[in-house]
Amino acid sequence: MPQASPRGRYLEVADSLRQKIKGGELTEGLPSQAKLMSTYGVSRSTIERALGALKSDGLIESVQGAGWYVAGTGDRRPLVDRVTDLLRTAGVKVGDRFPTEQELCGLFGASRTAVRSAIAQMEGQGLIGKAATRGREVRALPIDQGD
């Protein structure tokens, strides 16, 4: 990004993201705010303003605990529900190793903060817990809600 711009850095970031969305480079979830800060070399407030501009244009939408998405795409459920589904659908058994925070961030394109929150909720429900060695393990399998 160029140093100073009369348009404002947040508008440059918003325009760049807009082009990526329209060009099909971003099709579902947007990178985390931390990743966007690193990519564009700007502050969190600049990223928040850019995302706000795109949201007011109707191009993106935010989902509490799940991140930012291109409008009309992606899984809108809270991250804890999506991670819990991993236990339902991945053939996991009680005692199996649970993925690391880093693995979950990559798998779901979520921030470390969101992943930690989901893990804390799952630990509170008794689904996962600290393993005897390092990491976490599956302690119980979720009960199907009978959708």
Buried (B, 14 or more C-beta within 10 A) or exposed (E): EEEEEEEBBBBBBBBBBBEBBEEEEBEEBBBBBEBBBEBBEBEEEBBBBBBBBBBEEEBBBBBEBBBBBBEEBBBEEBBBBBBBEBBEEEEBEEEEEBBBBEEBBEEBBBBEBBBBBBBEBBBEEEBBEEBEEEEBBBBEEBEEEEE
